Amino acid sequence: MAQTYIAFLRAINVGGRTVKMERLRELFAELGLARVRSYIQSGNVFFDTGETDRAALTRRIEQHLEAALGYPVPTMLRTVDEVEELVAAEPFAGVEVTPELRLCLVFLSEPLPDGLEFPVHSPKGDWDILGADPGTAYVVVHLRNGRLGTNPATAFPSSYTGQGTSRFFHTTAKIVAAARKA
C-alpha cells in the first residue's frame, strides 16, 4: 500500500537558488514517485510511494536533487499522518501570539542532542526552543524591527550535527490540509 509523504526541503528558493515548483515536481517524478504535488514556493512536496525504508528514500531524493540542481538539498520526510498529529498536538499551546512572534516547527534530520533542557533561549533573545520530539523542534521566534533575525533551523547547539528546515506553524497546518486534499 502506498504511503503519502511530505518532503520538507531546505535551501529551496532562498539565497539566490531558485527552483520552479514544476521543475521540482518533475525531479520527484523522475524517481518513480507517484501523485507528486507541491505547496507554495518554499520546498514542500507531497508524493505517494510504496517504499518503506525512509532513510534510503531520503538519501535517494537528496542525491537526485543535488545532482540535478548542483547543490545539496537536505530533505526531511514525514508522513501526512505524522504531520497532522504534530499539528493536532498543539505544541505551542499557552504561547500568546503577538505581532512580534512567529511560531515555527523545525523538521529535523536527526534528534537534537541528549541533555538539552527546555526551554532553550538564544543569547540574543531572538528565539526560544520550547521543546522537541525526535523529528521536530518547537521554536518561538521573536521578530526584531518586524524581521526574522535568525533562521530557526540554525538555532541549535553546535553539538547538533543534523539538518533542519523550518516552517511556520500556521503554514504547516495548510500544508497538511493541501496534502490531504490532493
C-alpha positions in Angstrom: 0.0 0.0 0.0 1.3 3.4 -0.9 2.2 5.9 1.8 1.8 9.7 1.3 4.9 11.6 2.4 5.6 15.3 2.7 9.1 16.2 1.8 10.2 19.4 3.6 13.2 20.7 1.6 15.8 23.0 2.9 17.6 25.5 0.6 14.8 25.8 -2.0 14.1 29.4 -3.2 16.4 31.1 -0.7 19.8 32.6 -1.2 19.5 33.1 -4.9 18.7 29.4 -5.5 15.5 29.5 -7.5 13.6 26.4 -8.5 10.2 26.5 -10.1 7.8 24.1 -8.5 7.0 22.5 -11.8 10.7 21.5 -12.1 10.8 20.3 -8.5 7.8 18.1 -9.2 9.4 16.7 -12.3 12.5 15.8 -10.3 10.5 13.9 -7.8 8.5 12.1 -10.6 11.8 11.1 -12.2 12.4 9.0 -9.1 9.3 7.0 -9.8 7.3 8.7 -7.1 3.5 8.9 -7.7 1.0 11.7 -7.4 3.7 14.3 -7.0 2.3 17.7 -5.9 3.8 20.8 -4.2 2.6 23.6 -2.0 3.9 27.2 -2.2 7.4 28.1 -3.3 9.3 27.1 -0.2 10.0 23.4 -0.9 7.1 21.4 0.2 6.4 18.3 -2.0 3.8 15.6 -1.4 4.0 12.2 -3.1 2.9 8.6 -2.8 5.3 5.6 -2.7 5.3 2.0 -1.6 8.9 2.3 -0.4 9.2 1.5 3.3 12.8 2.4 4.0 12.5 6.1 4.8 16.2 6.7 5.3 17.1 5.1 1.9 14.3 7.1 0.2 15.6 10.3 1.8 19.1 9.6 0.6 17.8 8.8 -2.9 15.9 12.1 -3.1 18.8 14.2 -1.7 21.2 12.6 -4.2 18.9 13.2 -7.1 18.2 16.8 -6.2 21.9 17.6 -5.6 22.8 16.0 -9.0 20.1 17.9 -10.8 20.3 21.3 -9.0 24.1 21.4 -8.3 23.8 21.9 -4.5 22.7 19.9 -1.5 19.1 19.9 -0.6 18.6 18.5 2.9 15.3 16.6 2.9 13.1 15.8 5.9 10.4 13.2 5.1 7.3 12.9 7.2 4.1 11.1 6.6 0.9 13.2 6.3 -0.4 11.4 9.4 2.8 12.3 11.4 2.5 16.0 10.5 -1.3 16.0 11.1 -0.7 14.5 14.6 2.0 17.1 15.2 -0.3 20.0 14.4 -3.2 18.5 16.4 -0.9 18.1 19.4 -0.7 22.0 19.6 2.9 22.2 20.6 2.6 26.0 21.1 -0.5 25.8 23.4 -0.2 28.5 26.0 2.0 30.8 23.9 0.4 34.1 23.4 0.8 35.1 19.8 1.6 38.7 19.2 2.7 40.6 16.0 6.3 40.2 17.3 6.3 36.4 17.5 6.4 33.6 14.9 5.7 30.0 15.8 7.9 27.7 13.9 8.3 23.9 13.5 11.8 22.9 12.6 11.8 19.5 10.9 15.0 17.6 11.9 17.1 15.1 10.1 18.0 13.5 13.4 17.1 14.2 17.1 18.6 17.0 19.0 21.5 16.1 21.3 20.6 14.4 24.6 20.7 16.6 27.7 19.1 19.8 26.4 16.8 21.2 29.0 13.9 23.1 27.5 13.2 25.9 27.0 16.4 26.9 25.4 16.8 30.7 24.9 19.1 32.3 22.4 21.8 34.6 23.9 20.4 37.5 21.7 16.8 36.8 22.7 15.7 36.2 19.2 14.4 32.7 19.6 13.3 30.1 22.2 13.2 26.3 21.6 10.2 25.3 23.8 10.7 21.6 23.3 11.3 18.9 20.8 10.5 15.3 19.8 12.9 13.2 17.8 11.8 14.7 14.5 10.8 18.2 15.3 11.7 21.2 17.4 9.2 23.8 18.5 10.7 27.3 18.2 9.3 30.7 19.0 11.0 33.4 17.0 11.0 37.0 18.3 11.0 39.5 15.4 13.4 42.4 15.5 12.1 45.5 13.7 9.5 43.3 12.1 12.1 40.9 10.7 13.3 37.4 11.5 16.8 37.7 13.0 18.0 34.1 13.0 16.7 31.3 10.8 15.1 28.9 13.3 16.6 26.0 11.6 20.1 27.2 12.7 19.1 27.8 16.4 20.6 24.6 17.7 23.7 23.9 19.8 27.0 23.4 17.9 26.9 19.7 19.1 23.9 19.2 16.7 25.2 17.5 13.6 21.9 17.1 11.7 20.0 19.4 9.4 16.7 21.2 9.9 14.3 23.2 7.9 11.6 25.4 9.4 8.0 26.1 8.6 5.7 28.5 10.3 3.1 26.6 12.3 0.1 28.0 10.5 1.8 27.2 7.2 2.4 23.6 8.3 -1.4 23.2 9.0 -2.1 24.4 5.5 0.5 22.0 4.1 -1.3 19.1 5.8 -4.7 20.2 4.5 -3.3 20.5 1.0 -1.7 17.1 1.1 -4.9 15.6 2.4 -7.0 17.3 -0.3 -4.8 16.4 -3.2 
